[in-house]
Amino acid sequence: MLEITKEFRNVLKSAGSVAVLTGAGISAESGVPTFRGEEGLWKKFRAEELASVDGFMSNPELVWEWYMFRRNIINSVSPNPGHYALAEMEKLFDNFTLITQNVDGLHKLSGSENIFELHGNILKNKCFECGKPYTEEIDPESGEHPNCECGGKVRPDVVWFGEMLPEAAINGAFEAASRAELFFSVGTSALVQPAASMPIIAKQGGAYLVEVNLEPTPLTDVADCSFLGKSGEILPQIVEILKSEKVG
Ligand code: OAD
């Protein structure tokens, strides 16, 4: 069983407002590749060609190929115990917000409800010109990519490098971070802004900051409590402790 400090135990018991930031690491145990690290996507692929406005304008076919490749992976995987633990945690607190940088939709699939998707959702599409959601099915085999009714090209509904984050999501996430009494940073390298500043904002606002990651990150020294290991193993144990505290 996971060893936790008395202080963390007390915060778990008393916190009314909880926020969690997740990154690619929480989906790693489901089989979704992370971006950084030895096996990370950005080791093998060039982000500026595949995940940027310039990249899409100069070679939309290549960008679509990359997103179809990732969609195929995501369509073939399922949530893991880390996702399910967060969905369960949501039910145990009065006020719970999940902020994710992931575009895979696995949090929703595992039952989480109050989610801000900071970087969009890879399974959705929108118009490159007018931004309107495009809800028709796209046949991945056809190699053809449709246009919006305004004539603009349809693109995946994700945030590319250099783009603004969806306003409602970013505002909601910052608001949740600043009022959190307990904040978890899970499976993120804590390098990409503005998500990386959310745990810091939470801590500055008085939150107890807990990190769960396979390895130390720039956040580790700032965190009140850091668990080095797999989120799919650590989060379910935190939920078990939480349930026993709520009952006891
Ligand atoms: P990264 O790939 O940068 O970091 C993943 C983190 O997860 C690393 O710190 C790993 O140590 C950790 N990790 C891996 N497996 C884990 C596991 N089983 N349990 C716990 N931790 C684990 O992913 P993000 O931080 O999400 O942006 O990256 C942020 C953004 O950079 C992404 O949203 C994406 C990327 O470029 C856009 O596409 C806009």
py3Dmol code that shows the C-alpha trace and the ligand (Angstrom):
import py3Dmol

protein = """\
ATOM      1  CA  MET A   1       0.000   0.000   0.000  1.00  0.00           C
ATOM      2  CA  LEU A   2       1.142   3.530  -0.778  1.00  0.00           C
ATOM      3  CA  GLU A   3       2.709   5.399   2.150  1.00  0.00           C
ATOM      4  CA  ILE A   4       1.387   8.939   2.504  1.00  0.00           C
ATOM      5  CA  THR A   5       2.171  11.681   5.002  1.00  0.00           C
ATOM      6  CA  LYS A   6      -0.240  12.688   7.728  1.00  0.00           C
ATOM      7  CA  GLU A   7      -0.439  16.108   6.134  1.00  0.00           C
ATOM      8  CA  PHE A   8      -1.542  14.715   2.742  1.00  0.00           C
ATOM      9  CA  ARG A   9      -4.025  12.423   4.497  1.00  0.00           C
ATOM     10  CA  ASN A  10      -5.542  15.431   6.291  1.00  0.00           C
ATOM     11  CA  VAL A  11      -5.768  17.442   3.062  1.00  0.00           C
ATOM     12  CA  LEU A  12      -7.430  14.500   1.298  1.00  0.00           C
ATOM     13  CA  LYS A  13      -9.988  14.361   4.058  1.00  0.00           C
ATOM     14  CA  SER A  14     -10.737  18.075   4.280  1.00  0.00           C
ATOM     15  CA  ALA A  15     -10.292  19.504   0.759  1.00  0.00           C
ATOM     16  CA  GLY A  16     -13.505  20.838  -0.734  1.00  0.00           C
ATOM     17  CA  SER A  17     -12.092  22.028  -4.030  1.00  0.00           C
ATOM     18  CA  VAL A  18      -9.794  19.770  -6.034  1.00  0.00           C
ATOM     19  CA  ALA A  19      -8.204  20.170  -9.465  1.00  0.00           C
ATOM     20  CA  VAL A  20      -6.102  17.759 -11.488  1.00  0.00           C
ATOM     21  CA  LEU A  21      -3.866  18.497 -14.466  1.00  0.00           C
ATOM     22  CA  THR A  22      -3.058  15.505 -16.658  1.00  0.00           C
ATOM     23  CA  GLY A  23      -0.618  15.010 -19.504  1.00  0.00           C
ATOM     24  CA  ALA A  24       0.340  12.289 -21.944  1.00  0.00           C
ATOM     25  CA  GLY A  25       1.777  10.092 -19.160  1.00  0.00           C
ATOM     26  CA  ILE A  26      -1.660   9.159 -17.840  1.00  0.00           C
ATOM     27  CA  SER A  27      -2.527   7.579 -21.182  1.00  0.00           C
ATOM     28  CA  ALA A  28       0.860   5.859 -21.624  1.00  0.00           C
ATOM     29  CA  GLU A  29      -0.366   2.705 -19.861  1.00  0.00           C
ATOM     30  CA  SER A  30      -3.270   2.592 -22.338  1.00  0.00           C
ATOM     31  CA  GLY A  31      -0.738   2.430 -25.191  1.00  0.00           C
ATOM     32  CA  VAL A  32      -0.859   6.082 -26.334  1.00  0.00           C
ATOM     33  CA  PRO A  33       2.697   7.329 -26.988  1.00  0.00           C
ATOM     34  CA  THR A  34       3.944  10.335 -24.988  1.00  0.00           C
ATOM     35  CA  PHE A  35       5.614  13.321 -26.673  1.00  0.00           C
ATOM     36  CA  ARG A  36       8.906  13.555 -24.812  1.00  0.00           C
ATOM     37  CA  GLY A  37      11.344  11.000 -23.399  1.00  0.00           C
ATOM     38  CA  GLU A  38      13.099   8.071 -25.091  1.00  0.00           C
ATOM     39  CA  GLU A  39      10.058   6.734 -26.950  1.00  0.00           C
ATOM     40  CA  GLY A  40       8.369  10.125 -27.312  1.00  0.00           C
ATOM     41  CA  LEU A  41       6.671  11.166 -30.560  1.00  0.00           C
ATOM     42  CA  TRP A  42       8.756  14.347 -30.839  1.00  0.00           C
ATOM     43  CA  LYS A  43      11.923  12.180 -30.978  1.00  0.00           C
ATOM     44  CA  LYS A  44      10.798  10.692 -34.278  1.00  0.00           C
ATOM     45  CA  PHE A  45       8.495  13.335 -35.793  1.00  0.00           C
ATOM     46  CA  ARG A  46       8.862  17.058 -36.385  1.00  0.00           C
ATOM     47  CA  ALA A  47       6.266  19.043 -34.450  1.00  0.00           C
ATOM     48  CA  GLU A  48       6.658  22.135 -36.660  1.00  0.00           C
ATOM     49  CA  GLU A  49       5.764  20.114 -39.804  1.00  0.00           C
ATOM     50  CA  LEU A  50       2.926  18.131 -38.261  1.00  0.00           C
ATOM     51  CA  ALA A  51       1.368  20.250 -35.539  1.00  0.00           C
ATOM     52  CA  SER A  52       1.457  23.847 -36.739  1.00  0.00           C
ATOM     53  CA  VAL A  53      -0.574  26.183 -38.919  1.00  0.00           C
ATOM     54  CA  ASP A  54       2.370  26.595 -41.312  1.00  0.00           C
ATOM     55  CA  GLY A  55       2.748  22.833 -41.557  1.00  0.00           C
ATOM     56  CA  PHE A  56      -0.950  22.416 -42.432  1.00  0.00           C
ATOM     57  CA  MET A  57      -0.876  25.236 -44.988  1.00  0.00           C
ATOM     58  CA  SER A  58       2.168  23.856 -46.765  1.00  0.00           C
ATOM     59  CA  ASN A  59       1.228  20.166 -46.653  1.00  0.00           C
ATOM     60  CA  PRO A  60      -2.304  19.386 -45.424  1.00  0.00           C
ATOM     61  CA  GLU A  61      -2.089  15.783 -46.700  1.00  0.00           C
ATOM     62  CA  LEU A  62       0.944  15.054 -44.533  1.00  0.00           C
ATOM     63  CA  VAL A  63      -0.695  16.615 -41.485  1.00  0.00           C
ATOM     64  CA  TRP A  64      -3.871  14.615 -42.062  1.00  0.00           C
ATOM     65  CA  GLU A  65      -1.810  11.424 -42.425  1.00  0.00           C
ATOM     66  CA  TRP A  66      -0.225  12.127 -39.032  1.00  0.00           C
ATOM     67  CA  TYR A  67      -3.576  12.730 -37.335  1.00  0.00           C
ATOM     68  CA  MET A  68      -5.167   9.670 -38.944  1.00  0.00           C
ATOM     69  CA  PHE A  69      -2.197   7.613 -37.699  1.00  0.00           C
ATOM     70  CA  ARG A  70      -2.765   8.911 -34.160  1.00  0.00           C
ATOM     71  CA  ARG A  71      -6.550   8.575 -34.390  1.00  0.00           C
ATOM     72  CA  ASN A  72      -6.123   4.929 -35.322  1.00  0.00           C
ATOM     73  CA  ILE A  73      -4.038   4.356 -32.206  1.00  0.00           C
ATOM     74  CA  ILE A  74      -6.519   6.218 -30.001  1.00  0.00           C
ATOM     75  CA  ASN A  75      -9.519   4.430 -31.478  1.00  0.00           C
ATOM     76  CA  SER A  76      -7.943   1.110 -30.589  1.00  0.00           C
ATOM     77  CA  VAL A  77      -7.120   1.811 -26.922  1.00  0.00           C
ATOM     78  CA  SER A  78      -9.131   2.012 -23.689  1.00  0.00           C
ATOM     79  CA  PRO A  79      -8.864   3.970 -20.462  1.00  0.00           C
ATOM     80  CA  ASN A  80      -6.530   2.488 -17.822  1.00  0.00           C
ATOM     81  CA  PRO A  81      -6.812   2.345 -14.001  1.00  0.00           C
ATOM     82  CA  GLY A  82      -5.359   5.884 -13.745  1.00  0.00           C
ATOM     83  CA  HIS A  83      -8.234   7.339 -15.787  1.00  0.00           C
ATOM     84  CA  TYR A  84     -10.804   5.341 -13.819  1.00  0.00           C
ATOM     85  CA  ALA A  85      -9.289   6.444 -10.514  1.00  0.00           C
ATOM     86  CA  LEU A  86      -9.768  10.112 -11.474  1.00  0.00           C
ATOM     87  CA  ALA A  87     -13.352   9.457 -12.549  1.00  0.00           C
ATOM     88  CA  GLU A  88     -13.975   7.891  -9.150  1.00  0.00           C
ATOM     89  CA  MET A  89     -12.208  10.742  -7.359  1.00  0.00           C
ATOM     90  CA  GLU A  90     -14.583  13.223  -9.000  1.00  0.00           C
ATOM     91  CA  LYS A  91     -17.498  11.602  -7.183  1.00  0.00           C
ATOM     92  CA  LEU A  92     -15.763  11.848  -3.804  1.00  0.00           C
ATOM     93  CA  PHE A  93     -15.238  15.619  -3.734  1.00  0.00           C
ATOM     94  CA  ASP A  94     -17.821  18.410  -3.732  1.00  0.00           C
ATOM     95  CA  ASN A  95     -15.912  20.418  -6.282  1.00  0.00           C
ATOM     96  CA  PHE A  96     -13.653  18.616  -8.742  1.00  0.00           C
ATOM     97  CA  THR A  97     -12.137  19.831 -12.017  1.00  0.00           C
ATOM     98  CA  LEU A  98     -10.073  17.797 -14.433  1.00  0.00           C
ATOM     99  CA  ILE A  99      -7.790  19.801 -16.697  1.00  0.00           C
ATOM    100  CA  THR A 100      -6.141  17.784 -19.446  1.00  0.00           C
ATOM    101  CA  GLN A 101      -3.568  18.494 -22.119  1.00  0.00           C
ATOM    102  CA  ASN A 102      -4.514  15.206 -23.754  1.00  0.00           C
ATOM    103  CA  VAL A 103      -6.527  15.090 -26.940  1.00  0.00           C
ATOM    104  CA  ASP A 104      -7.403  11.380 -26.732  1.00  0.00           C
ATOM    105  CA  GLY A 105     -10.804  11.661 -25.020  1.00  0.00           C
ATOM    106  CA  LEU A 106      -9.950   8.819 -22.602  1.00  0.00           C
ATOM    107  CA  HIS A 107     -10.977  10.793 -19.515  1.00  0.00           C
ATOM    108  CA  LYS A 108     -14.513  11.204 -20.814  1.00  0.00           C
ATOM    109  CA  LEU A 109     -14.623   7.550 -21.802  1.00  0.00           C
ATOM    110  CA  SER A 110     -13.653   6.498 -18.285  1.00  0.00           C
ATOM    111  CA  GLY A 111     -16.512   8.505 -16.762  1.00  0.00           C
ATOM    112  CA  SER A 112     -14.977  11.867 -15.808  1.00  0.00           C
ATOM    113  CA  GLU A 113     -17.453  14.680 -16.346  1.00  0.00           C
ATOM    114  CA  ASN A 114     -16.105  18.091 -15.408  1.00  0.00           C
ATOM    115  CA  ILE A 115     -13.237  18.238 -17.912  1.00  0.00           C
ATOM    116  CA  PHE A 116     -11.411  21.095 -19.595  1.00  0.00           C
ATOM    117  CA  GLU A 117      -9.596  19.886 -22.710  1.00  0.00           C
ATOM    118  CA  LEU A 118      -6.874  22.511 -23.126  1.00  0.00           C
ATOM    119  CA  HIS A 119      -5.491  21.164 -26.397  1.00  0.00           C
ATOM    120  CA  GLY A 120      -8.740  20.118 -28.072  1.00  0.00           C
ATOM    121  CA  ASN A 121      -9.863  16.650 -29.072  1.00  0.00           C
ATOM    122  CA  ILE A 122      -8.210  14.607 -31.801  1.00  0.00           C
ATOM    123  CA  LEU A 123     -11.436  12.772 -32.628  1.00  0.00           C
ATOM    124  CA  LYS A 124     -13.200  16.006 -33.573  1.00  0.00           C
ATOM    125  CA  ASN A 125     -12.806  18.242 -36.637  1.00  0.00           C
ATOM    126  CA  LYS A 126     -13.366  21.903 -37.397  1.00  0.00           C
ATOM    127  CA  CYS A 127     -12.945  24.364 -40.254  1.00  0.00           C
ATOM    128  CA  PHE A 128      -9.472  25.829 -40.700  1.00  0.00           C
ATOM    129  CA  GLU A 129     -11.019  29.140 -41.854  1.00  0.00           C
ATOM    130  CA  CYS A 130     -14.201  29.802 -39.880  1.00  0.00           C
ATOM    131  CA  GLY A 131     -13.609  27.428 -36.939  1.00  0.00           C
ATOM    132  CA  LYS A 132     -17.076  25.853 -37.191  1.00  0.00           C
ATOM    133  CA  PRO A 133     -17.211  22.242 -35.939  1.00  0.00           C
ATOM    134  CA  TYR A 134     -17.349  19.696 -38.775  1.00  0.00           C
ATOM    135  CA  THR A 135     -19.385  16.717 -37.648  1.00  0.00           C
ATOM    136  CA  GLU A 136     -19.622  14.587 -40.811  1.00  0.00           C
ATOM    137  CA  GLU A 137     -17.720  11.306 -40.757  1.00  0.00           C
ATOM    138  CA  ILE A 138     -14.329  11.412 -42.538  1.00  0.00           C
ATOM    139  CA  ASP A 139     -13.295   8.212 -44.294  1.00  0.00           C
ATOM    140  CA  PRO A 140      -9.655   7.659 -43.297  1.00  0.00           C
ATOM    141  CA  GLU A 141      -9.091   5.293 -46.223  1.00  0.00           C
ATOM    142  CA  SER A 142     -10.225   7.716 -48.928  1.00  0.00           C
ATOM    143  CA  GLY A 143      -7.196   9.995 -48.533  1.00  0.00           C
ATOM    144  CA  GLU A 144      -9.519  12.913 -49.363  1.00  0.00           C
ATOM    145  CA  HIS A 145     -10.310  15.590 -46.856  1.00  0.00           C
ATOM    146  CA  PRO A 146     -13.478  17.593 -47.060  1.00  0.00           C
ATOM    147  CA  ASN A 147     -14.089  21.308 -47.062  1.00  0.00           C
ATOM    148  CA  CYS A 148     -16.400  23.233 -44.762  1.00  0.00           C
ATOM    149  CA  GLU A 149     -19.545  24.838 -46.227  1.00  0.00           C
ATOM    150  CA  CYS A 150     -17.604  28.148 -46.182  1.00  0.00           C
ATOM    151  CA  GLY A 151     -15.007  26.584 -48.497  1.00  0.00           C
ATOM    152  CA  GLY A 152     -12.263  26.348 -45.869  1.00  0.00           C
ATOM    153  CA  LYS A 153     -10.326  23.138 -45.366  1.00  0.00           C
ATOM    154  CA  VAL A 154     -11.429  20.841 -42.549  1.00  0.00           C
ATOM    155  CA  ARG A 155      -8.728  20.180 -39.909  1.00  0.00           C
ATOM    156  CA  PRO A 156      -8.464  18.232 -36.659  1.00  0.00           C
ATOM    157  CA  ASP A 157      -9.861  20.154 -33.667  1.00  0.00           C
ATOM    158  CA  VAL A 158      -6.592  20.273 -31.748  1.00  0.00           C
ATOM    159  CA  VAL A 159      -4.374  23.143 -30.684  1.00  0.00           C
ATOM    160  CA  TRP A 160      -1.215  23.485 -32.748  1.00  0.00           C
ATOM    161  CA  PHE A 161       2.030  25.142 -31.704  1.00  0.00           C
ATOM    162  CA  GLY A 162       1.659  28.906 -31.733  1.00  0.00           C
ATOM    163  CA  GLU A 163      -2.163  28.783 -31.548  1.00  0.00           C
ATOM    164  CA  MET A 164      -4.379  30.166 -28.808  1.00  0.00           C
ATOM    165  CA  LEU A 165      -6.004  27.681 -26.460  1.00  0.00           C
ATOM    166  CA  PRO A 166      -9.828  27.457 -26.426  1.00  0.00           C
ATOM    167  CA  GLU A 167     -10.917  30.424 -24.319  1.00  0.00           C
ATOM    168  CA  ALA A 168     -13.571  28.721 -22.201  1.00  0.00           C
ATOM    169  CA  ALA A 169     -11.217  25.850 -21.354  1.00  0.00           C
ATOM    170  CA  ILE A 170      -8.284  28.042 -20.413  1.00  0.00           C
ATOM    171  CA  ASN A 171     -10.400  30.395 -18.310  1.00  0.00           C
ATOM    172  CA  GLY A 172     -12.158  27.547 -16.544  1.00  0.00           C
ATOM    173  CA  ALA A 173      -8.864  25.786 -15.895  1.00  0.00           C
ATOM    174  CA  PHE A 174      -7.152  28.851 -14.421  1.00  0.00           C
ATOM    175  CA  GLU A 175     -10.176  29.535 -12.256  1.00  0.00           C
ATOM    176  CA  ALA A 176     -10.191  25.945 -10.943  1.00  0.00           C
ATOM    177  CA  ALA A 177      -6.430  26.052 -10.310  1.00  0.00           C
ATOM    178  CA  SER A 178      -6.615  29.273  -8.343  1.00  0.00           C
ATOM    179  CA  ARG A 179      -9.411  28.099  -6.047  1.00  0.00           C
ATOM    180  CA  ALA A 180      -8.101  24.530  -5.540  1.00  0.00           C
ATOM    181  CA  GLU A 181      -7.227  23.417  -2.032  1.00  0.00           C
ATOM    182  CA  LEU A 182      -5.667  20.263  -3.444  1.00  0.00           C
ATOM    183  CA  PHE A 183      -4.030  20.079  -6.873  1.00  0.00           C
ATOM    184  CA  PHE A 184      -2.623  17.004  -8.623  1.00  0.00           C
ATOM    185  CA  SER A 185      -0.207  17.162 -11.544  1.00  0.00           C
ATOM    186  CA  VAL A 186      -0.219  13.761 -13.224  1.00  0.00           C
ATOM    187  CA  GLY A 187       1.888  12.388 -16.095  1.00  0.00           C
ATOM    188  CA  THR A 188       2.999  15.699 -17.513  1.00  0.00           C
ATOM    189  CA  SER A 189       6.548  16.888 -18.164  1.00  0.00           C
ATOM    190  CA  ALA A 190       5.326  20.309 -16.925  1.00  0.00           C
ATOM    191  CA  LEU A 191       7.176  22.028 -19.757  1.00  0.00           C
ATOM    192  CA  VAL A 192       4.452  23.316 -22.078  1.00  0.00           C
ATOM    193  CA  GLN A 193       2.745  26.612 -21.240  1.00  0.00           C
ATOM    194  CA  PRO A 194       0.234  27.704 -20.186  1.00  0.00           C
ATOM    195  CA  ALA A 195      -0.651  24.314 -18.640  1.00  0.00           C
ATOM    196  CA  ALA A 196       2.696  24.159 -16.841  1.00  0.00           C
ATOM    197  CA  SER A 197       1.877  27.297 -14.852  1.00  0.00           C
ATOM    198  CA  MET A 198      -1.380  25.887 -13.430  1.00  0.00           C
ATOM    199  CA  PRO A 199       0.169  23.834 -10.612  1.00  0.00           C
ATOM    200  CA  ILE A 200       2.241  26.888  -9.662  1.00  0.00           C
ATOM    201  CA  ILE A 201      -0.830  29.129  -9.626  1.00  0.00           C
ATOM    202  CA  ALA A 202      -2.640  26.576  -7.493  1.00  0.00           C
ATOM    203  CA  LYS A 203       0.255  26.396  -5.054  1.00  0.00           C
ATOM    204  CA  GLN A 204       0.502  30.193  -4.874  1.00  0.00           C
ATOM    205  CA  GLY A 205      -3.214  30.260  -4.087  1.00  0.00           C
ATOM    206  CA  GLY A 206      -2.617  27.958  -1.115  1.00  0.00           C
ATOM    207  CA  ALA A 207      -3.267  24.520  -2.653  1.00  0.00           C
ATOM    208  CA  TYR A 208      -1.494  21.402  -1.466  1.00  0.00           C
ATOM    209  CA  LEU A 209       0.394  20.257  -4.572  1.00  0.00           C
ATOM    210  CA  VAL A 210       0.830  16.565  -5.368  1.00  0.00           C
ATOM    211  CA  GLU A 211       2.767  15.231  -8.348  1.00  0.00           C
ATOM    212  CA  VAL A 212       2.541  11.759  -9.875  1.00  0.00           C
ATOM    213  CA  ASN A 213       5.123  10.996 -12.550  1.00  0.00           C
ATOM    214  CA  LEU A 214       7.533   8.267 -13.597  1.00  0.00           C
ATOM    215  CA  GLU A 215      10.422  10.671 -13.171  1.00  0.00           C
ATOM    216  CA  PRO A 216      11.221  14.040 -11.569  1.00  0.00           C
ATOM    217  CA  THR A 217      10.094  17.173 -13.453  1.00  0.00           C
ATOM    218  CA  PRO A 218      10.630  20.923 -12.931  1.00  0.00           C
ATOM    219  CA  LEU A 219       7.610  20.728 -10.603  1.00  0.00           C
ATOM    220  CA  THR A 220       8.994  18.077  -8.272  1.00  0.00           C
ATOM    221  CA  ASP A 221      10.881  20.455  -6.000  1.00  0.00           C
ATOM    222  CA  VAL A 222       7.879  22.764  -5.754  1.00  0.00           C
ATOM    223  CA  ALA A 223       5.389  19.989  -4.947  1.00  0.00           C
ATOM    224  CA  ASP A 224       4.375  19.237  -1.358  1.00  0.00           C
ATOM    225  CA  CYS A 225       4.353  15.586  -2.167  1.00  0.00           C
ATOM    226  CA  SER A 226       5.758  13.655  -5.132  1.00  0.00           C
ATOM    227  CA  PHE A 227       5.059  10.048  -6.091  1.00  0.00           C
ATOM    228  CA  LEU A 228       7.504   8.548  -8.574  1.00  0.00           C
ATOM    229  CA  GLY A 229       5.775   5.743 -10.449  1.00  0.00           C
ATOM    230  CA  LYS A 230       2.982   4.845 -12.852  1.00  0.00           C
ATOM    231  CA  SER A 231      -0.211   6.844 -12.526  1.00  0.00           C
ATOM    232  CA  GLY A 232      -2.228   3.678 -13.218  1.00  0.00           C
ATOM    233  CA  GLU A 233      -0.753   2.171 -10.066  1.00  0.00           C
ATOM    234  CA  ILE A 234      -0.527   5.211  -7.791  1.00  0.00           C
ATOM    235  CA  LEU A 235      -3.864   6.958  -8.416  1.00  0.00           C
ATOM    236  CA  PRO A 236      -6.029   3.919  -7.556  1.00  0.00           C
ATOM    237  CA  GLN A 237      -4.159   3.637  -4.240  1.00  0.00           C
ATOM    238  CA  ILE A 238      -4.758   7.321  -3.493  1.00  0.00           C
ATOM    239  CA  VAL A 239      -8.468   6.773  -4.182  1.00  0.00           C
ATOM    240  CA  GLU A 240      -8.528   3.797  -1.801  1.00  0.00           C
ATOM    241  CA  ILE A 241      -6.950   5.917   0.942  1.00  0.00           C
ATOM    242  CA  LEU A 242      -9.380   8.734   0.176  1.00  0.00           C
ATOM    243  CA  LYS A 243     -12.364   6.386   0.473  1.00  0.00           C
ATOM    244  CA  SER A 244     -11.141   5.035   3.792  1.00  0.00           C
ATOM    245  CA  GLU A 245     -10.629   8.585   5.092  1.00  0.00           C
ATOM    246  CA  LYS A 246     -14.096   9.676   3.981  1.00  0.00           C
ATOM    247  CA  VAL A 247     -15.677   6.699   5.693  1.00  0.00           C
ATOM    248  CA  GLY A 248     -13.489   6.789   8.814  1.00  0.00           C
TER     249      GLY A 248
END
"""
ligand_1 = """\
39
OAD
P 5.134 14.745 -22.315
O 5.367 13.669 -23.316
O 5.940 15.989 -22.440
O 5.396 14.180 -20.849
C 4.830 12.979 -20.432
C 5.192 12.795 -18.965
O 4.549 11.642 -18.493
C 6.702 12.611 -18.699
O 7.095 13.483 -17.658
C 6.811 11.144 -18.258
O 7.823 10.940 -17.274
C 5.442 10.899 -17.683
N 4.972 9.502 -17.738
C 5.132 8.592 -18.736
N 4.488 7.449 -18.447
C 3.888 7.637 -17.242
C 3.067 6.831 -16.408
N 2.711 5.596 -16.743
N 2.649 7.349 -15.233
C 2.995 8.610 -14.852
N 3.767 9.413 -15.607
C 4.212 8.945 -16.781
O 3.564 15.043 -22.319
P 2.782 16.348 -21.856
O 3.361 16.891 -20.613
O 1.356 15.992 -21.869
O 0.862 19.565 -26.954
O 3.082 17.333 -23.051
C 2.449 18.567 -23.099
C 2.091 18.936 -24.507
O 3.253 18.854 -25.337
C 1.117 17.985 -25.191
O -0.219 18.254 -24.863
C 1.373 18.251 -26.633
C 2.880 18.224 -26.602
O 3.524 18.849 -27.638
C 0.280 19.811 -28.131
O 0.171 18.966 -28.986
C -0.215 21.209 -28.288
"""
view = py3Dmol.view(width=600, height=400)
view.addModel(protein, "pdb")
view.setStyle({"model": 0}, {"cartoon": {"style": "trace"}})
view.addModel(ligand_1, "xyz")
view.setStyle({"model": 1}, {"stick": {}})
view.zoomTo()
view.show()
